[in-house]
């Protein structure tokens, strides 16, 4: 996971509340969340203790839906979404492998054929070629 941005079918939810308190996550959810959404900006021990990345993501994206989903629900939903859509498995199954060249349409069609939703691949120009660092679902 890079992040989870709540959305509504009729409008984009941008009204976040950075003043909403973040409560440090405890016990079992730490292990589960770290397995799916590791905090790569610090060591594992520091990440689990201070949870700065998760706090950042929740304050920036999770608080915009806090009237519908509390913090615990936000992270639970994040993990369920991760478990339900294994992008690497989808791409491998559809014959798309790292290190080869594909068009955005090929990648999008492969993902849509499984998820039934239009993905949002984000390519970055690095050196003399494009790379695919992120796919929005």
DSSP file (Angstrom, degrees, kcal/mol; ACC not computed):
  #  RESIDUE AA STRUCTURE BP1 BP2  ACC     N-H-->O    O-->H-N    N-H-->O    O-->H-N    TCO  KAPPA ALPHA  PHI   PSI    X-CA   Y-CA   Z-CA
    1    1 A X              0   0    0      0, 0.0     3,-0.1     0, 0.0    78,-0.0   0.000 360.0 360.0 360.0 135.5    0.0    0.0    0.0
    2    2 A X        -     0   0    0      1,-0.4     2,-0.3    35,-0.0   132,-0.0   0.809 360.0 -48.1 -89.4 -50.0    1.1    3.5   -0.7
    3    3 A X        -     0   0    0     75,-0.0     2,-0.5     2,-0.0    -1,-0.4  -0.977  45.2-116.0-172.0 169.8   -2.0    5.0    0.8
    4    4 A X        -     0   0    0     -2,-0.3     2,-0.7    -3,-0.1    74,-0.1  -0.978  22.7-170.0-125.2 117.7   -5.8    4.8    1.0
    5    5 A X        -     0   0    0     -2,-0.5    57,-0.1    57,-0.0     8,-0.0  -0.903  20.0-137.3-109.2 105.7   -7.7    7.9   -0.2
    6    6 A X        +     0   0    0     -2,-0.7     7,-0.6    55,-0.4     2,-0.3  -0.286  28.8 179.9 -61.0 147.0  -11.4    7.6    0.7
    7    7 A X  B     -A   12   0A   0      5,-0.1     2,-0.4    58,-0.0     5,-0.2  -0.937  21.9-136.9-144.5 163.2  -13.7    8.7   -2.1
    8    8 A X        -     0   0    0      3,-1.6     3,-0.2    -2,-0.3     5,-0.0  -0.934  25.6-120.9-123.6 148.3  -17.4    9.0   -2.8
    9    9 A X  S    S+     0   0    0     -2,-0.4     3,-0.1     1,-0.2    -1,-0.1   0.792 113.5  35.8 -59.7 -27.9  -19.2    8.0   -5.9
   10   10 A X  S    S+     0   0    0      1,-0.2     2,-0.3    -3,-0.0    -1,-0.2   0.652 127.3  10.0-101.7 -18.4  -20.4   11.6   -6.4
   11   11 A X  S    S-     0   0    0     -3,-0.2    -3,-1.6     2,-0.0     2,-0.4  -0.992  72.2-105.2-158.3 158.5  -17.5   13.7   -5.2
   12   12 A X  B     -A    7   0A   0     -2,-0.3     2,-1.0    -5,-0.2    -5,-0.1  -0.729  33.5-130.6 -88.1 137.5  -13.9   13.5   -4.0
   13   13 A X        +     0   0    0     -7,-0.6    51,-0.1    -2,-0.4    52,-0.1  -0.774  47.3 146.4 -92.6 102.0  -13.4   13.9   -0.3
   14   14 A X        +     0   0    0     -2,-1.0     2,-2.2     1,-0.1    -1,-0.2   0.474  37.2 104.4-111.1  -6.1  -10.7   16.5    0.3
   15   15 A X        +     0   0    0     49,-0.2     2,-0.1     2,-0.1    -1,-0.1  -0.472  51.1 171.4 -80.9  74.9  -12.0   18.0    3.5
   16   16 A X        -     0   0    0     -2,-2.2     2,-0.5    44,-0.1    48,-0.1  -0.445  30.1-139.7 -83.5 159.9   -9.5   16.5    5.9
   17   17 A X    >   -     0   0    0     42,-0.3     3,-1.7    -2,-0.1    -2,-0.1  -0.835  17.3-178.7-121.5  91.0   -9.1   17.4    9.5
   18   18 A X  T 3  S+     0   0    0     -2,-0.5    -1,-0.1     1,-0.3    42,-0.1   0.634  81.1  62.8 -67.3 -11.4   -5.4   17.6   10.5
   19   19 A X  T 3  S+     0   0    0     40,-0.1    -1,-0.3    -3,-0.1     2,-0.2   0.581  74.3 112.1 -88.3 -10.0   -6.4   18.5   14.0
   20   20 A X  S <  S-     0   0    0     -3,-1.7    43,-0.1    39,-0.1    -3,-0.0  -0.451  78.5-107.7 -65.0 132.1   -8.2   15.2   14.6
   21   21 A X        -     0   0    0     -2,-0.2     2,-0.5     1,-0.1    -1,-0.1  -0.310  23.9-144.7 -65.5 139.9   -6.3   13.2   17.2
   22   22 A X        -     0   0    0     -3,-0.1     2,-0.5    49,-0.0    33,-0.1  -0.923  11.7-151.4-101.8 129.0   -4.3   10.1   16.0
   23   23 A X        -     0   0    0     -2,-0.5     3,-0.1    32,-0.0    -2,-0.0  -0.888  25.1-110.9-102.4 127.5   -4.3    7.3   18.5
   24   24 A X        -     0   0    0     -2,-0.5     2,-0.1     1,-0.1    27,-0.1  -0.302  36.5-117.1 -55.9 134.6   -1.3    5.0   18.5
   25   25 A X        -     0   0    0     23,-0.1     2,-0.3     4,-0.1    -1,-0.1  -0.448  35.2-154.4 -75.0 149.0   -2.3    1.6   17.2
   26   26 A X    >   -     0   0    0     -2,-0.1     3,-1.0    -3,-0.1     4,-0.4  -0.836  34.3 -25.9-126.4 159.0   -1.9   -1.3   19.6
   27   27 A X  T >> S+     0   0    0     -2,-0.3     3,-1.3     1,-0.2     4,-0.8  -0.007 116.5  10.6  53.3-129.3   -1.4   -5.1   19.7
   28   28 A X  H 3> S+     0   0    0      1,-0.3     4,-2.0     2,-0.2     3,-0.2   0.805 121.0  61.5 -59.3 -36.2   -2.6   -7.4   16.9
   29   29 A X  H <> S+     0   0    0     -3,-1.0     4,-3.1     1,-0.2     5,-0.3   0.829  96.7  62.5 -63.9 -28.8   -3.3   -4.7   14.4
   30   30 A X  H <> S+     0   0    0     -3,-1.3     4,-2.6    -4,-0.4    -1,-0.2   0.947 107.0  41.7 -60.3 -48.9    0.3   -3.6   14.4
   31   31 A X  H  X S+     0   0    0     -4,-0.8     4,-1.6    -3,-0.2    -1,-0.2   0.916 117.8  47.2 -64.7 -44.1    1.6   -6.9   13.1
   32   32 A X  H  X S+     0   0    0     -4,-2.0     4,-1.1     2,-0.2    -2,-0.2   0.922 115.7  44.0 -64.6 -45.3   -1.2   -7.1   10.5
   33   33 A X  H  X S+     0   0    0     -4,-3.1     4,-3.6     1,-0.2     3,-0.4   0.903 111.0  53.9 -68.9 -41.0   -0.8   -3.6    9.3
   34   34 A X  H  < S+     0   0    0     -4,-2.6    -1,-0.2    -5,-0.3    -2,-0.2   0.840 105.4  54.9 -63.1 -32.6    3.0   -3.7    9.2
   35   35 A X  H  < S+     0   0    0     -4,-1.6    -1,-0.2    -5,-0.2     3,-0.2   0.831 122.2  27.7 -68.4 -31.5    2.8   -6.8    7.0
   36   36 A X  H  < S+     0   0    0     -4,-1.1    -2,-0.2    -3,-0.4    -1,-0.2   0.752 135.0  26.6-100.6 -29.5    0.6   -5.0    4.5
   37   37 A X  S  < S-     0   0    0     -4,-3.6    -1,-0.2    -5,-0.2    -2,-0.2  -0.541  78.0-171.0-137.6  65.3    1.6   -1.4    4.9
   38   38 A X        -     0   0    0     -3,-0.2     2,-1.2    -4,-0.2    -4,-0.1  -0.257  27.9-123.0 -65.2 147.7    5.2   -1.2    6.1
   39   39 A X    >   +     0   0    0      1,-0.2     3,-1.2     5,-0.1     8,-0.2  -0.743  32.6 179.1 -90.8  91.9    6.6    2.1    7.2
   40   40 A X  T 3   +     0   0    0     -2,-1.2    -1,-0.2     1,-0.3     4,-0.1   0.448  66.0  76.1 -79.6  -0.7    9.6    2.2    4.9
   41   41 A X  T 3  S+     0   0    0      2,-0.1     2,-0.3    -3,-0.0    -1,-0.3   0.473 105.7  18.8 -89.3  -1.7   10.7    5.7    6.1
   42   42 A X  S <  S-     0   0    0     -3,-1.2     2,-0.0     1,-0.0    -3,-0.0  -0.916  96.9 -71.7-151.8 175.9   12.2    4.3    9.4
   43   43 A X     >  -     0   0    0     -2,-0.3     4,-2.9     1,-0.1     5,-0.2  -0.337  49.9-109.9 -68.9 161.4   13.3    1.0   11.0
   44   44 A X  H  > S+     0   0    0      1,-0.2     4,-2.7     2,-0.2     5,-0.2   0.914 117.4  50.8 -60.0 -44.5   10.6   -1.4   11.9
   45   45 A X  H  > S+     0   0    0      2,-0.2     4,-1.9     1,-0.2    -1,-0.2   0.935 114.7  42.0 -61.7 -47.6   11.0   -0.9   15.6
   46   46 A X  H  >>S+     0   0    0      2,-0.2     4,-3.0     1,-0.2     5,-0.6   0.907 114.0  53.6 -66.5 -41.1   10.8    2.9   15.4
   47   47 A X  H  X5S+     0   0    0     -4,-2.9     4,-1.9     1,-0.2    -2,-0.2   0.920 111.8  43.8 -59.1 -45.5    7.9    2.7   12.9
   48   48 A X  H  <5S+     0   0    0     -4,-2.7    -1,-0.2    -5,-0.2    -2,-0.2   0.831 117.3  46.6 -70.3 -31.8    5.9    0.5   15.2
   49   49 A X  H  <5S+     0   0    0     -4,-1.9    -2,-0.2    -5,-0.2    -1,-0.2   0.943 129.3  19.3 -76.1 -47.4    6.6    2.6   18.2
   50   50 A X  H  <5S-     0   0    0     -4,-3.0    -3,-0.2    -5,-0.2    -2,-0.2   0.746  79.7-158.5 -99.1 -26.5    6.0    6.0   16.8
   51   51 A X     X< +     0   0    0     -4,-1.9     4,-2.5    -5,-0.6     5,-0.2   0.825  29.8 157.8  56.0  38.5    3.8    5.2   13.7
   52   52 A X  H  >  +     0   0    0     -6,-0.2     4,-2.5     2,-0.2     5,-0.1   0.880  68.8  48.4 -64.7 -39.7    4.7    8.5   12.0
   53   53 A X  H  > S+     0   0    0      2,-0.2     4,-2.8     1,-0.2     5,-0.2   0.949 113.8  45.4 -68.0 -47.0    3.9    7.3    8.5
   54   54 A X  H  > S+     0   0    0      1,-0.2     4,-2.7     2,-0.2     5,-0.2   0.900 113.3  51.4 -62.0 -39.0    0.5    5.8    9.4
   55   55 A X  H  X S+     0   0    0     -4,-2.5     4,-3.0     2,-0.2     5,-0.3   0.932 110.3  49.2 -61.7 -44.9   -0.3    8.9   11.4
   56   56 A X  H  X S+     0   0    0     -4,-2.5     4,-2.5     1,-0.2     5,-0.3   0.947 113.0  46.3 -58.6 -50.1    0.6   11.1    8.4
   57   57 A X  H  X>S+     0   0    0     -4,-2.8     4,-2.8     1,-0.2     5,-1.1   0.896 115.0  46.9 -61.9 -41.3   -1.6    9.0    6.1
   58   58 A X  H  <>S+     0   0    0     -4,-2.7     5,-2.0     3,-0.2     4,-0.4   0.941 113.7  46.8 -68.0 -45.8   -4.5    8.9    8.5
   59   59 A X  H  <5S+     0   0    0     -4,-3.0   -42,-0.3    -5,-0.2    -2,-0.2   0.895 120.4  39.3 -62.4 -38.8   -4.4   12.7    9.2
   60   60 A X  H  <5S+     0   0    0     -4,-2.5    -2,-0.2    -5,-0.3    -1,-0.2   0.888 138.3   7.5 -79.3 -39.6   -4.1   13.5    5.5
   61   61 A X  T ><5S+     0   0    0     -4,-2.8     3,-0.6    -5,-0.3   -55,-0.4   0.765 123.9  54.2-115.7 -37.2   -6.5   11.0    4.0
   62   62 A X  G > <S+     0   0    0     -5,-1.1     3,-1.4    -4,-0.4    -3,-0.2   0.812  99.0  62.0 -74.3 -29.8   -8.4    9.1    6.8
   63   63 A X  G > <S+     0   0    0     -5,-2.0     3,-1.2     1,-0.3     4,-0.2   0.708  88.5  71.7 -71.9 -17.1   -9.7   12.2    8.6
   64   64 A X  G <  S+     0   0    0     -3,-0.6    -1,-0.3     1,-0.3   -49,-0.2   0.679 109.2  33.8 -71.2 -14.2  -11.7   13.2    5.5
   65   65 A X  G X> S+     0   0    0     -3,-1.4     4,-3.3    -4,-0.2     3,-2.2   0.134  81.8 118.2-121.8  18.7  -14.1   10.3    6.2
   66   66 A X  T <4  +     0   0    0     -3,-1.2    -2,-0.1     1,-0.3    -1,-0.1   0.735  69.7  62.4 -62.6 -23.3  -13.9   10.4   10.0
   67   67 A X  T 34 S+     0   0    0     -4,-0.2    -1,-0.3     1,-0.1     3,-0.1   0.668 118.7  28.0 -75.0 -13.6  -17.6   11.1   10.3
   68   68 A X  T <4 S+     0   0    0     -3,-2.2     2,-0.4     1,-0.3    -2,-0.2   0.747 131.1  28.6-109.6 -43.2  -18.2    7.7    8.5
   69   69 A X  S  < S-     0   0    0     -4,-3.3    -1,-0.3    -7,-0.2    -4,-0.1  -0.982  72.5-144.4-125.8 123.8  -15.2    5.6    9.5
   70   70 A X     >  -     0   0    0     -2,-0.4     4,-2.5    -3,-0.1     5,-0.2  -0.193  40.9 -89.3 -74.8 178.4  -13.2    6.0   12.7
   71   71 A X  H  > S+     0   0    0      1,-0.2     4,-2.0     2,-0.2     5,-0.2   0.905 127.6  50.0 -58.3 -45.5   -9.4    5.5   12.8
   72   72 A X  H  > S+     0   0    0      1,-0.2     4,-2.2     2,-0.2    -1,-0.2   0.913 112.1  47.8 -60.9 -43.2   -9.7    1.8   13.5
   73   73 A X  H  > S+     0   0    0      2,-0.2     4,-2.9     1,-0.2     5,-0.2   0.880 107.2  57.6 -65.3 -38.7  -12.1    1.2   10.7
   74   74 A X  H  X S+     0   0    0     -4,-2.5     4,-2.0     1,-0.2    -1,-0.2   0.932 111.5  40.9 -57.6 -47.6   -9.9    3.2    8.3
   75   75 A X  H  X S+     0   0    0     -4,-2.0     4,-2.1     2,-0.2    -1,-0.2   0.863 113.7  53.3 -72.8 -35.0   -7.0    0.9    8.9
   76   76 A X  H  X S+     0   0    0     -4,-2.2     4,-2.3    -5,-0.2    -2,-0.2   0.934 110.8  47.0 -61.6 -45.5   -9.2   -2.2    8.8
   77   77 A X  H  X S+     0   0    0     -4,-2.9     4,-2.7     1,-0.2     5,-0.2   0.896 108.9  55.9 -63.2 -40.5  -10.6   -1.2    5.5
   78   78 A X  H  X S+     0   0    0     -4,-2.0     4,-2.0    -5,-0.2    -1,-0.2   0.921 110.2  44.7 -57.3 -45.3   -7.1   -0.5    4.2
   79   79 A X  H  X S+     0   0    0     -4,-2.1     4,-2.5     2,-0.2    -1,-0.2   0.894 111.9  51.8 -68.9 -39.5   -6.0   -4.0    5.0
   80   80 A X  H  X S+     0   0    0     -4,-2.3     4,-1.8     2,-0.2    -2,-0.2   0.900 110.1  49.4 -64.2 -39.8   -9.2   -5.6    3.6
   81   81 A X  H  X S+     0   0    0     -4,-2.7     4,-1.4     2,-0.2    -1,-0.2   0.915 110.8  50.1 -63.8 -42.5   -8.6   -3.7    0.3
   82   82 A X  H  < S+     0   0    0     -4,-2.0     3,-0.3     1,-0.2    -2,-0.2   0.916 112.3  47.3 -60.8 -43.7   -5.0   -4.8    0.2
   83   83 A X  H  < S+     0   0    0     -4,-2.5    -1,-0.2     1,-0.2    -2,-0.2   0.806 111.9  50.8 -68.4 -29.3   -6.0   -8.4    0.8
   84   84 A X  H  < S+     0   0    0     -4,-1.8     2,-0.5     1,-0.2    -1,-0.2   0.716 112.2  44.9 -84.2 -20.2   -8.8   -8.3   -1.9
   85   85 A X     <  -     0   0    0     -4,-1.4     2,-1.1    -3,-0.3    -1,-0.2  -0.856  60.5-178.7-130.2  96.9   -6.7   -6.8   -4.7
   86   86 A X     >  -     0   0    0     -2,-0.5     4,-2.5    -3,-0.2     5,-0.2  -0.767   6.3-176.0 -94.7  91.6   -3.3   -8.4   -5.2
   87   87 A X  H  > S+     0   0    0     -2,-1.1     4,-2.8     1,-0.2     5,-0.2   0.874  79.2  52.4 -60.1 -41.0   -2.0   -6.3   -8.1
   88   88 A X  H  > S+     0   0    0      1,-0.2     4,-2.4     2,-0.2    -1,-0.2   0.907 111.6  47.0 -63.9 -39.5    1.2   -8.2   -8.6
   89   89 A X  H  > S+     0   0    0      2,-0.2     4,-2.7     1,-0.2    -2,-0.2   0.914 111.6  51.1 -66.6 -42.4   -0.6  -11.5   -8.8
   90   90 A X  H  X S+     0   0    0     -4,-2.5     4,-1.8     1,-0.2    -2,-0.2   0.946 112.5  46.0 -58.9 -48.9   -3.2  -10.0  -11.2
   91   91 A X  H  <>S+     0   0    0     -4,-2.8     5,-3.2     1,-0.2    -2,-0.2   0.914 113.4  48.5 -63.7 -42.9   -0.4   -8.7  -13.5
   92   92 A X  H ><5S+     0   0    0     -4,-2.4     3,-1.8     1,-0.2    -1,-0.2   0.929 110.5  51.6 -61.5 -44.4    1.6  -12.0  -13.4
   93   93 A X  H 3<5S+     0   0    0     -4,-2.7    -1,-0.2     1,-0.3    -2,-0.2   0.841 109.7  50.0 -61.3 -33.8   -1.6  -14.0  -14.1
   94   94 A X  T 3<5S-     0   0    0     -4,-1.8    -1,-0.3    -5,-0.2    -2,-0.2   0.296 124.0-103.9 -90.0   9.8   -2.2  -11.8  -17.1
   95   95 A X  T < 5S+     0   0    0     -3,-1.8     2,-0.7     1,-0.2    -3,-0.2   0.618  76.7 135.9  83.4  13.1    1.3  -12.2  -18.4
   96   96 A X      < -     0   0    0     -5,-3.2     2,-0.3    -6,-0.2    -1,-0.2  -0.861  31.1-179.0 -99.5 117.8    2.7   -8.8  -17.4
   97   97 A X    >   -     0   0    0     -2,-0.7     3,-1.4    -3,-0.1    -9,-0.0  -0.880  31.9 -99.4-121.5 146.4    6.1   -9.3  -15.8
   98   98 A X  T 3  S+     0   0    0     -2,-0.3     3,-0.1     1,-0.2    -1,-0.0  -0.290 105.2  34.5 -58.4 144.9    8.6   -6.9  -14.2
   99   99 A X  T 3  S+     0   0    0      1,-0.4     2,-0.2     0, 0.0    -1,-0.2   0.331  98.6  96.4  93.7  -7.4   11.5   -5.8  -16.5
  100  100 A X  S <  S-     0   0    0     -3,-1.4     2,-0.5     0, 0.0    -1,-0.4  -0.682  75.9-107.9-110.8 167.4    9.5   -5.9  -19.7
  101  101 A X        +     0   0    0     -2,-0.2     2,-0.3    -3,-0.1    -4,-0.1  -0.825  40.5 163.8-102.2 131.4    7.8   -3.1  -21.6
  102  102 A X        -     0   0    0     -2,-0.5     2,-0.2    -6,-0.0    -6,-0.0  -0.959  34.5-113.3-138.8 155.8    4.0   -2.7  -21.7
  103  103 A X     >  -     0   0    0     -2,-0.3     4,-1.9     1,-0.1     5,-0.2  -0.485  29.8-113.7 -83.6 161.4    1.6    0.1  -22.6
  104  104 A X  H  > S+     0   0    0      1,-0.2     4,-2.8     2,-0.2     5,-0.2   0.866 118.7  55.7 -60.5 -36.2   -0.6    1.7  -20.0
  105  105 A X  H  > S+     0   0    0      2,-0.2     4,-2.8     1,-0.2     5,-0.2   0.893 105.2  51.3 -65.2 -39.8   -3.6    0.2  -21.9
  106  106 A X  H  > S+     0   0    0      2,-0.2     4,-2.0     1,-0.2    -2,-0.2   0.927 113.9  44.1 -62.6 -44.1   -2.2   -3.3  -21.5
  107  107 A X  H  X S+     0   0    0     -4,-1.9     4,-2.1     2,-0.2    -2,-0.2   0.932 115.2  48.2 -65.7 -46.3   -1.7   -2.9  -17.8
  108  108 A X  H  X S+     0   0    0     -4,-2.8     4,-3.0     1,-0.2    11,-0.3   0.914 111.3  49.6 -62.3 -44.3   -5.1   -1.2  -17.3
  109  109 A X  H  X S+     0   0    0     -4,-2.8     4,-2.1     1,-0.2    -1,-0.2   0.900 109.3  52.5 -62.6 -40.5   -7.0   -3.9  -19.3
  110  110 A X  H  X S+     0   0    0     -4,-2.0     4,-0.5    -5,-0.2    -1,-0.2   0.929 114.7  41.3 -60.9 -45.7   -5.3   -6.7  -17.3
  111  111 A X  H >X S+     0   0    0     -4,-2.1     4,-2.9     1,-0.2     3,-1.2   0.922 114.1  51.4 -69.5 -44.5   -6.3   -5.1  -14.0
  112  112 A X  H 3X S+     0   0    0     -4,-3.0     4,-2.2     1,-0.3    -1,-0.2   0.835  99.7  64.8 -63.3 -32.2   -9.8   -4.2  -15.1
  113  113 A X  H 3< S+     0   0    0     -4,-2.1    -1,-0.3    -5,-0.2    -2,-0.2   0.763 116.1  29.2 -63.2 -22.8  -10.4   -7.7  -16.3
  114  114 A X  H << S+     0   0    0     -3,-1.2    -2,-0.2    -4,-0.5    -1,-0.2   0.822 129.4  35.4-101.7 -44.7  -10.2   -8.9  -12.7
  115  115 A X  H  < S-     0   0    0     -4,-2.9    -3,-0.2     2,-0.2    -2,-0.2   0.687  88.9-138.1 -86.7 -18.4  -11.3   -5.9  -10.6
  116  116 A X  S  < S+     0   0    0     -4,-2.2     2,-0.3    -5,-0.3    -4,-0.1   0.587  72.2 103.1  67.1  11.5  -14.0   -4.7  -13.0
  117  117 A X  S    S-     0   0    0     -6,-0.3     2,-0.6    -5,-0.0    -1,-0.2  -0.920  81.2-108.8-123.1 150.3  -12.8   -1.1  -12.2
  118  118 A X        -     0   0    0     -2,-0.3    -9,-0.1    -3,-0.1     2,-0.1  -0.664  37.6-147.6 -76.3 118.5  -10.6    1.2  -14.2
  119  119 A X        -     0   0    0     -2,-0.6     2,-0.4   -11,-0.3    18,-0.2  -0.305   7.2-133.3 -78.9 170.8   -7.2    1.5  -12.5
  120  120 A X  E     -B  136   0B   0     16,-2.8    16,-2.6    -2,-0.1     2,-0.2  -0.745  21.5-165.8-126.5  82.7   -5.0    4.6  -12.6
  121  121 A X  E     -B  135   0B   0     -2,-0.4     2,-0.6    14,-0.3    14,-0.2  -0.490   5.6-155.1 -70.7 137.6   -1.5    3.6  -13.5
  122  122 A X  E     -B  134   0B   0     12,-3.0    12,-1.0    -2,-0.2    11,-0.7  -0.937   9.8-165.4-118.6 110.2    1.0    6.4  -12.7
  123  123 A X  E     -B  132   0B   0     -2,-0.6     2,-0.4     9,-0.2     9,-0.2  -0.673   3.1-158.0 -95.8 149.5    4.2    6.3  -14.8
  124  124 A X  E     -B  131   0B   0      7,-2.8     7,-2.7    -2,-0.3     2,-0.7  -0.985  18.4-127.5-126.4 136.5    7.4    8.2  -14.0
  125  125 A X  E     +B  130   0B   0     -2,-0.4     2,-0.5     5,-0.2     5,-0.3  -0.751  33.8 174.9 -85.7 116.7   10.1    9.1  -16.6
  126  126 A X  E >   -B  129   0B   0      3,-3.2     3,-2.1    -2,-0.7     2,-0.6  -0.985  59.0 -39.9-127.2 123.0   13.4    7.9  -15.2
  127  127 A X  T 3  S-     0   0    0     -2,-0.5    -2,-0.0     1,-0.3     3,-0.0  -0.498 125.4 -24.2  64.7-114.0   16.6    8.2  -17.3
  128  128 A X  T 3  S+     0   0    0     -2,-0.6     2,-0.3     2,-0.1    -1,-0.3   0.159 128.3  53.5-116.6  16.9   15.5    7.3  -20.8
  129  129 A X  E <  S-B  126   0B   0     -3,-2.1    -3,-3.2    -5,-0.0     2,-0.3  -0.947  77.7-107.4-146.3 166.4   12.4    5.2  -20.0
  130  130 A X  E     -B  125   0B   0     -2,-0.3     2,-0.3    -5,-0.3    -5,-0.2  -0.712  28.4-164.4 -93.1 145.9    9.2    5.1  -18.1
  131  131 A X  E     -B  124   0B   0     -7,-2.7    -7,-2.8    -2,-0.3     2,-0.7  -0.923  18.7-133.1-125.7 156.5    8.7    3.1  -14.9
  132  132 A X  E     +B  123   0B   0     -2,-0.3    -9,-0.2    -9,-0.2     3,-0.1  -0.820  35.6 158.6-111.1  89.9    5.4    2.2  -13.2
  133  133 A X  E     +     0   0B   0    -11,-0.7     2,-0.3    -2,-0.7    -1,-0.1   0.649  63.9  26.8 -86.6 -14.0    5.8    3.0   -9.5
  134  134 A X  E     -B  122   0B   0    -12,-1.0   -12,-3.0     2,-0.0     2,-0.4  -0.999  51.2-168.0-153.3 142.5    2.2    3.2   -8.6
  135  135 A X  E     -B  121   0B   0     -2,-0.3     2,-0.4   -14,-0.2   -14,-0.3  -0.975  19.2-147.2-131.6 119.7   -1.3    2.0   -9.6
  136  136 A X  E      B  120   0B   0    -16,-2.6   -16,-2.8    -2,-0.4    -2,-0.0  -0.683 360.0 360.0 -86.0 137.3   -4.3    3.6   -8.2
  137  137 A X              0   0    0     -2,-0.4    -1,-0.1   -18,-0.2   -16,-0.0   0.309 360.0 360.0-121.0 360.0   -7.4    1.4   -7.6
